[in-house]
Amino acid sequence: MSLLEYLQTDPECRNLAEGAVHAVAPALDDPDPAHVVMQLNEWAFLLAGRMPLPWNTHKALDALNHLLFTELGFDGDRATYDAPENALLPNVLERRRGLPIVLSILWVDLARRMGFDAVGVGLPGHFIVALRHDLGLLCFDPFHGGRPVGEERGSELVSGATGGKVAFHPAMLSPTLDRQILVRLVRNLHLRYLHAAHWEEALWTGTHLILLDPANPRPRKERAFVHLQRDEPGPALDDLLEALRLSPEPDPEIQAWMQQLKV
């Protein structure tokens, strides 16, 4: 199944782990998500036998976090943070190290298999997770061993991730739509490939961003830039025209590029 086929069958991307595999499939030796799904099912079955009776949400969350971060040893990769494999869920399952967003996808998908109303939370520069409950959200940071996150810790994370350039606001601790989680995942890879001038890889990540976020002109502009670097003026022009159509107001950058192409 391709990313396009996955999006046609699950447009809201509720099967988040499966979507995370399809979203980065060209970078994987084996793009079939079956192994990832099977592994998550095994861990969910293991957790099911550890759920507290009578039911206690906090103890259930403790069991989930203990399995992932103590027994299985998942943690953030601080030593080689920018390595592309940190964005690839199958690799992260094997290495037990990854980016905040991939560890968050793992946590959310496993928590949902346990019946939790789990969501991702896209803080500026750092991704975390949360559990919806009657009083709001209980937030956790999978990159730091499932550590609880309140407003004070959220402010610290945003300040650290952005070098103090972004001021924290409590509204930042709000759920991110599942499909937008995959957009952010692919964008993470896309920016790495752009900065490294890896145009072949930047082409497929740009295409996947268009598939995931088709109404946004930005991925079209970015893919046009990649086409220009690959000396492909025709496809670049097609993307620029579509970006122009999608833009809510005139875009001087698009106009400048089209003038370079003598349109």
C-alpha positions as CSV (number, residue, x, y, z in Angstrom):
1,M,0.0,0.0,0.0
2,S,1.3,3.4,-0.9
3,L,0.9,6.6,1.2
4,L,-1.8,7.7,-1.2
5,E,-3.7,4.5,-0.8
6,Y,-3.3,4.7,3.0
7,L,-4.8,8.2,3.0
8,Q,-7.7,7.1,0.9
9,T,-8.6,4.3,3.4
10,D,-7.7,6.3,6.5
11,P,-7.9,10.1,5.7
12,E,-7.8,11.1,9.3
13,C,-4.7,8.9,9.9
14,R,-6.1,7.3,13.1
15,N,-3.9,4.3,12.5
16,L,-1.0,6.5,13.4
17,A,1.8,4.0,13.5
18,E,0.8,2.5,10.2
19,G,0.7,5.9,8.7
20,A,4.1,6.8,10.1
21,V,5.5,3.9,8.1
22,H,3.8,4.7,4.9
23,A,4.8,8.4,5.3
24,V,8.5,7.5,5.2
25,A,8.3,4.4,3.1
26,P,10.9,5.4,0.4
27,A,13.6,5.6,3.2
28,L,12.8,2.1,4.5
29,D,14.3,-1.3,3.4
30,D,10.9,-2.8,4.1
31,P,8.0,-0.4,3.7
32,D,5.4,-2.9,4.9
33,P,4.0,-1.8,8.2
34,A,2.9,-5.3,9.2
35,H,5.9,-5.9,11.4
36,V,5.3,-2.7,13.3
37,V,1.6,-3.4,13.8
38,M,2.4,-6.9,15.0
39,Q,4.9,-5.6,17.5
40,L,2.5,-3.0,18.9
41,N,-0.2,-5.7,19.2
42,E,2.2,-7.9,21.2
43,W,3.0,-5.0,23.6
44,A,-0.7,-4.1,23.9
45,F,-1.5,-7.7,24.8
46,L,1.3,-7.7,27.4
47,L,0.0,-4.5,28.9
48,A,-3.6,-5.7,28.9
49,G,-2.6,-8.3,31.5
50,R,-1.1,-5.6,33.7
51,M,-4.0,-3.1,33.8
52,P,-5.2,-2.4,37.4
53,L,-8.4,-3.8,38.8
54,P,-10.3,-1.9,39.9
55,W,-9.5,0.6,37.2
56,N,-7.1,3.4,37.9
57,T,-6.1,5.7,35.1
58,H,-2.8,6.8,36.8
59,K,-1.7,3.3,37.5
60,A,-2.6,2.2,34.0
61,L,-0.4,5.1,32.6
62,D,2.4,4.1,35.0
63,A,2.2,0.6,33.5
64,L,2.4,1.9,30.0
65,N,5.3,4.2,30.7
66,H,7.2,1.6,32.7
67,L,6.9,-0.9,29.8
68,L,8.1,1.6,27.2
69,F,10.8,3.5,29.0
70,T,12.0,1.1,31.7
71,E,11.6,-2.4,30.4
72,L,11.9,-1.8,26.7
73,G,14.3,1.1,27.2
74,F,12.9,3.6,24.7
75,D,14.5,7.1,25.0
76,G,15.3,10.2,23.0
77,D,18.4,10.1,20.8
78,R,20.5,13.0,22.0
79,A,23.8,11.8,20.6
80,T,22.8,11.6,17.0
81,Y,19.6,13.6,17.1
82,D,19.6,14.7,13.4
83,A,20.2,11.2,12.0
84,P,17.4,10.4,9.5
85,E,16.8,7.0,11.1
86,N,15.5,8.7,14.1
87,A,12.4,9.7,12.0
88,L,11.8,6.1,10.8
89,L,9.5,4.2,13.2
90,P,10.7,0.7,12.2
91,N,14.3,1.8,12.9
92,V,13.3,3.4,16.2
93,L,11.6,0.2,17.3
94,E,14.8,-1.7,16.7
95,R,17.2,0.9,18.1
96,R,15.0,2.0,21.0
97,R,16.1,5.6,20.2
98,G,14.3,8.3,18.2
99,L,13.0,11.8,17.7
100,P,10.3,13.2,20.0
101,I,7.7,12.9,17.4
102,V,8.4,9.3,16.6
103,L,8.5,8.2,20.2
104,S,5.2,10.2,20.6
105,I,3.6,8.3,17.7
106,L,4.7,5.0,19.3
107,W,3.2,6.1,22.7
108,V,-0.1,7.4,21.2
109,D,-0.7,4.3,19.1
110,L,0.1,1.9,21.9
111,A,-2.1,3.9,24.4
112,R,-5.0,3.8,21.9
113,R,-4.7,0.1,21.7
114,M,-5.3,0.1,25.5
115,G,-8.4,2.1,25.1
116,F,-7.0,5.5,26.1
117,D,-8.1,8.7,24.3
118,A,-4.4,9.6,23.5
119,V,-3.3,12.5,21.3
120,G,-0.1,14.1,20.1
121,V,0.7,17.7,21.2
122,G,2.9,19.7,18.8
123,L,4.8,22.2,20.9
124,P,7.1,24.5,19.0
125,G,10.4,22.6,18.5
126,H,9.4,19.6,20.6
127,F,6.6,17.0,20.3
128,I,4.9,15.4,23.3
129,V,1.8,13.3,24.0
130,A,-1.4,13.7,26.1
131,L,-4.3,11.7,27.5
132,R,-7.7,13.4,27.3
133,H,-9.7,13.1,30.5
134,D,-12.6,14.9,32.3
135,L,-10.5,17.7,33.6
136,G,-8.4,18.4,30.4
137,L,-5.2,16.8,29.2
138,L,-2.5,14.8,31.1
139,C,0.7,15.5,29.1
140,F,3.9,13.4,29.0
141,D,7.2,13.7,27.2
142,P,8.3,10.4,25.6
143,F,11.7,11.9,24.6
144,H,12.5,12.2,28.3
145,G,11.2,8.8,29.6
146,G,7.5,9.8,29.8
147,R,8.1,12.6,32.2
148,P,4.8,14.5,33.1
149,V,4.5,17.9,31.4
150,G,2.6,20.8,32.9
151,E,2.7,24.5,31.9
152,E,6.0,25.1,33.7
153,R,7.7,22.1,32.0
154,G,6.1,23.0,28.7
155,S,7.6,26.4,28.9
156,E,11.0,24.9,29.6
157,L,10.7,22.6,26.6
158,V,9.7,25.4,24.2
159,S,12.4,27.7,25.5
160,G,15.0,25.0,25.1
161,A,13.9,23.8,21.7
162,T,13.7,27.3,20.2
163,G,16.6,29.0,22.0
164,G,14.2,31.2,23.8
165,K,12.9,32.7,20.6
166,V,9.3,31.5,21.1
167,A,7.3,32.5,24.2
168,F,5.3,29.7,25.7
169,H,1.5,30.0,25.9
170,P,-0.8,27.4,27.6
171,A,-2.8,27.1,24.4
172,M,0.3,25.3,23.0
173,L,-0.6,22.3,25.1
174,S,-3.5,21.4,22.7
175,P,-4.0,18.3,20.6
176,T,-2.6,18.0,17.1
177,L,-4.6,16.3,14.5
178,D,-3.3,12.9,13.5
179,R,-2.8,13.8,9.9
180,Q,-0.8,16.9,10.9
181,I,1.4,14.7,13.1
182,L,2.4,12.9,9.9
183,V,2.9,16.2,8.1
184,R,5.3,17.3,10.9
185,L,7.1,13.9,10.8
186,V,7.8,14.1,7.0
187,R,8.7,17.8,7.2
188,N,11.3,16.9,9.8
189,L,13.0,14.6,7.2
190,H,12.3,17.0,4.4
191,L,14.2,19.9,6.0
192,R,17.2,17.7,6.8
193,Y,17.3,16.6,3.1
194,L,17.0,20.2,1.9
195,H,19.8,21.4,4.2
196,A,22.1,18.5,3.1
197,A,21.2,19.1,-0.6
198,H,20.0,15.5,-1.0
199,W,17.7,16.3,-3.8
200,E,16.5,12.8,-4.6
201,E,15.3,12.3,-1.0
202,A,13.9,15.9,-0.8
203,L,11.8,15.1,-3.9
204,W,9.9,12.2,-2.3
205,T,9.5,14.0,1.0
206,G,8.2,17.0,-0.8
207,T,5.7,14.8,-2.7
208,H,4.6,13.1,0.5
209,L,4.0,16.5,2.1
210,I,1.8,17.5,-0.9
211,L,-0.2,14.2,-0.4
212,L,-0.6,14.8,3.3
213,D,-1.4,18.5,3.1
214,P,-2.8,19.2,-0.4
215,A,-4.4,22.5,0.3
216,N,-1.2,24.1,1.6
217,P,0.9,26.0,-1.0
218,R,4.1,25.7,0.9
219,P,5.0,22.1,-0.1
220,R,4.3,23.0,-3.7
221,K,6.8,25.8,-3.5
222,E,9.4,23.7,-1.8
223,R,9.1,20.9,-4.3
224,A,9.4,23.5,-7.1
225,F,12.7,24.5,-5.5
226,V,13.8,20.9,-5.5
227,H,12.9,20.5,-9.2
228,L,14.9,23.6,-10.0
229,Q,17.9,22.1,-8.2
230,R,17.5,18.9,-10.3
231,D,17.3,21.0,-13.5
232,E,13.6,20.1,-14.1
233,P,12.0,23.4,-15.1
234,G,8.8,21.9,-16.4
235,P,7.7,20.1,-13.2
236,A,9.0,23.2,-11.2
237,L,6.6,25.4,-13.2
238,D,3.7,23.0,-12.6
239,D,4.3,23.2,-8.9
240,L,4.6,27.0,-8.9
241,L,1.4,27.4,-10.8
242,E,-0.4,25.2,-8.3
243,A,1.1,27.0,-5.4
244,L,-0.1,30.3,-6.9
245,R,-3.6,28.9,-7.2
246,L,-3.6,27.7,-3.6
247,S,-2.1,30.9,-2.2
248,P,-4.8,33.1,-0.5
249,E,-2.9,36.2,-1.6
250,P,-0.2,37.2,-4.1
251,D,3.2,35.6,-3.4
252,P,6.2,37.6,-4.5
253,E,8.5,34.7,-4.2
254,I,6.4,32.6,-6.6
255,Q,6.2,35.4,-9.0
256,A,10.0,35.9,-8.9
257,W,10.6,32.2,-9.6
258,M,8.2,32.2,-12.5
259,Q,10.0,35.2,-14.0
260,Q,13.2,33.3,-13.8
261,L,11.5,30.5,-15.7
262,K,10.5,33.2,-18.2
263,V,6.7,32.6,-17.8
